[in-house]
């Protein structure tokens, strides 16, 4: 996506990681199947995990009788150690390499984020905000407010890239325009986004249409 170089220079891109810049579904599914077997959960339990939620949230949903924080930590560690199947979304590498005013905002741990970026062959941006960076995660606006502050950007010059309902809700609650990537959920499930695109390929044209960080 060489066109990423044509994004407005002052545009602050606040991008989610999983489902937005990388496809980690195969890796996550494998980890959850391993976890389900480890905990003796019924067959098929791991197949129902909702993508776009934190490991702790998923553990609480699938095995409420267990300690969700401890299980979430175990799942994050497993996924950081086994990144087979993690690949970059088309256009992600070009975006990260050509647009300097960018932050990744992910609900995963720093260890998991860096492991997945490396597995996908993507460079880590200078600003990488992870679950350790806030008290209230998505859908609370805190993650994206912190990212905006780290980039010293004004709301009108910011753009959130997200693929999940909690992420879209977080960006909207922060008062930032959101472009939803339709890799994991439908438009109806991502209500509130300013625009919907199937991949990063039409990103530049969509930003121009919305007039975000326009010099005009």
ZAPAMAR-283085 format. One record per residue (C-alpha): x, y, z. Coordinates in nm, 2 decimals, always signed. Layout:
BEGIN
     px     py     pz
      X      Y      Z
...
END
This chain:
BEGIN
     px     py     pz
  +0.00  +0.00  +0.00
  +0.24  +0.26  -0.12
  -0.05  +0.50  -0.12
  -0.01  +0.52  +0.27
  +0.26  +0.78  +0.20
  -0.02  +1.01  +0.08
  -0.20  +1.03  +0.41
  -0.19  +1.38  +0.55
  +0.13  +1.43  +0.74
  -0.04  +1.58  +1.05
  -0.29  +1.29  +1.07
  -0.24  +1.09  +1.39
  -0.33  +0.73  +1.31
  -0.43  +0.53  +1.62
  -0.45  +0.17  +1.51
  -0.57  -0.14  +1.69
  -0.34  -0.44  +1.63
  -0.53  -0.78  +1.60
  -0.77  -0.78  +1.31
  -0.66  -0.43  +1.20
  -0.28  -0.46  +1.12
  -0.24  -0.83  +1.17
  -0.45  -1.15  +1.13
  -0.39  -1.35  +1.45
  -0.71  -1.56  +1.44
  -0.55  -1.89  +1.37
  -0.29  -1.84  +1.64
  -0.55  -1.73  +1.90
  -0.78  -2.02  +1.81
  -0.50  -2.26  +1.86
  -0.41  -2.12  +2.20
  -0.77  -2.13  +2.32
  -0.80  -2.49  +2.21
  -0.49  -2.57  +2.40
  -0.63  -2.39  +2.71
  -0.96  -2.57  +2.68
  -0.79  -2.91  +2.68
  -0.57  -2.80  +2.97
  -0.87  -2.70  +3.18
  -1.08  -3.00  +3.08
  -1.35  -2.78  +2.93
  -1.62  -2.94  +2.71
  -1.54  -3.02  +2.35
  -1.60  -2.72  +2.12
  -1.57  -2.46  +2.40
  -1.27  -2.29  +2.24
  -1.46  -2.26  +1.91
  -1.70  -2.01  +2.06
  -1.45  -1.75  +2.18
  -1.53  -1.40  +2.06
  -1.25  -1.24  +1.86
  -1.16  -0.89  +1.96
  -1.20  -0.94  +2.33
  -0.91  -0.97  +2.58
  -0.79  -1.31  +2.69
  -0.92  -1.23  +3.04
  -1.26  -1.14  +2.92
  -1.28  -1.46  +2.70
  -1.17  -1.67  +2.99
  -1.44  -1.52  +3.21
  -1.70  -1.60  +2.95
  -1.59  -1.95  +2.87
  -1.49  -2.06  +3.22
  -1.65  -1.83  +3.48
  -1.56  -2.07  +3.76
  -1.19  -2.01  +3.71
  -0.98  -1.70  +3.80
  -1.02  -1.49  +3.48
  -0.70  -1.28  +3.55
  -0.48  -1.58  +3.60
  -0.63  -1.76  +3.30
  -0.60  -1.45  +3.09
  -0.23  -1.42  +3.18
  -0.17  -1.79  +3.09
  -0.34  -1.74  +2.75
  -0.14  -1.42  +2.67
  +0.18  -1.60  +2.75
  +0.09  -1.90  +2.54
  +0.01  -1.68  +2.24
  +0.33  -1.48  +2.28
  +0.53  -1.81  +2.28
  +0.36  -1.96  +1.98
  +0.30  -1.70  +1.71
  +0.27  -1.95  +1.42
  +0.00  -1.84  +1.18
  +0.03  -1.47  +1.26
  +0.04  -1.27  +0.94
  +0.03  -0.90  +0.84
  -0.29  -0.76  +0.69
  -0.24  -0.63  +0.34
  -0.11  -0.28  +0.35
  -0.01  -0.28  +0.72
  +0.37  -0.30  +0.65
  +0.35  +0.00  +0.41
  +0.14  +0.20  +0.66
  +0.38  +0.14  +0.95
  +0.68  +0.21  +0.74
  +0.56  +0.53  +0.57
  +0.33  +0.71  +0.82
  +0.54  +0.83  +1.11
  +0.26  +0.98  +1.32
  +0.11  +0.65  +1.43
  +0.04  +0.46  +1.75
  -0.07  +0.11  +1.80
  -0.33  +0.07  +2.07
  -0.39  -0.29  +2.16
  -0.57  -0.47  +2.45
  -0.30  -0.73  +2.46
  +0.02  -0.73  +2.67
  +0.34  -0.56  +2.55
  +0.51  -0.90  +2.53
  +0.23  -1.04  +2.31
  +0.21  -0.73  +2.09
  +0.58  -0.73  +2.02
  +0.59  -1.11  +1.96
  +0.30  -1.08  +1.70
  +0.45  -0.78  +1.53
  +0.78  -0.97  +1.49
  +0.60  -1.28  +1.36
  +0.42  -1.08  +1.10
  +0.73  -0.90  +0.99
  +0.60  -0.56  +1.10
  +0.81  -0.28  +1.26
  +0.70  -0.17  +1.61
  +0.61  +0.20  +1.61
  +0.76  +0.44  +1.86
  +0.43  +0.46  +2.04
  +0.30  +0.12  +2.14
  +0.02  +0.13  +2.40
  -0.08  -0.20  +2.56
  -0.29  -0.33  +2.84
  -0.03  -0.22  +3.10
  -0.07  +0.14  +3.00
  -0.42  +0.21  +3.13
  -0.66  +0.13  +3.41
  -0.98  +0.10  +3.20
  -0.95  -0.08  +2.87
  -1.17  -0.07  +2.56
  -1.46  +0.01  +2.53
  -1.36  +0.29  +2.78
  -1.21  +0.59  +2.59
  -0.90  +0.59  +2.81
  -0.67  +0.39  +2.57
  -0.74  +0.62  +2.27
  -0.72  +0.93  +2.48
  -0.38  +0.83  +2.61
  -0.27  +0.75  +2.25
  -0.38  +1.09  +2.13
  -0.19  +1.26  +2.42
  +0.12  +1.06  +2.35
  +0.12  +1.18  +1.99
  +0.04  +1.54  +2.11
  -0.25  +1.54  +1.86
  -0.58  +1.73  +1.85
  -0.90  +1.52  +1.81
  -0.98  +1.67  +1.47
  -0.64  +1.54  +1.34
  -0.68  +1.19  +1.48
  -0.81  +0.87  +1.32
  -0.89  +0.54  +1.50
  -0.86  +0.22  +1.30
  -1.05  -0.07  +1.46
  -1.21  -0.40  +1.38
  -1.41  -0.49  +1.70
  -1.72  -0.34  +1.87
  -1.53  -0.26  +2.20
  -1.26  -0.08  +1.99
  -1.50  +0.12  +1.79
  -1.69  +0.22  +2.10
  -1.36  +0.32  +2.27
  -1.27  +0.55  +1.98
  -1.61  +0.70  +1.95
  -1.62  +0.77  +2.33
  -1.29  +0.94  +2.30
  -1.44  +1.18  +2.04
  -1.22  +1.06  +1.76
  -1.33  +0.96  +1.40
  -1.32  +0.58  +1.36
  -1.28  +0.38  +1.04
  -1.39  +0.03  +1.09
  -1.20  -0.26  +0.92
  -1.44  -0.53  +0.82
  -1.21  -0.82  +0.90
  -1.39  -0.96  +1.20
  -1.74  -0.81  +1.24
  -2.02  -0.67  +1.02
  -2.11  -0.30  +0.97
  -2.41  -0.35  +1.19
  -2.19  -0.48  +1.48
  -1.95  -0.18  +1.44
  -2.21  +0.09  +1.47
  -2.07  +0.44  +1.54
  -1.78  +0.42  +1.29
  -1.75  +0.71  +1.04
  -1.67  +0.47  +0.76
  -1.63  +0.10  +0.68
  -1.36  -0.05  +0.46
  -1.28  -0.42  +0.38
  -0.91  -0.38  +0.42
  -0.64  -0.11  +0.45
  -0.62  -0.07  +0.07
  -0.89  +0.21  +0.04
  -0.76  +0.39  +0.36
  -0.62  +0.69  +0.19
  -0.92  +0.75  -0.03
  -1.15  +0.71  +0.27
  -0.95  +0.96  +0.48
  -0.97  +1.21  +0.20
  -1.34  +1.16  +0.17
  -1.40  +1.22  +0.54
  -1.17  +1.52  +0.53
  -0.98  +1.42  +0.84
  -0.67  +1.64  +0.90
  -0.74  +1.81  +0.58
  -0.52  +2.12  +0.50
  -0.82  +2.28  +0.34
END
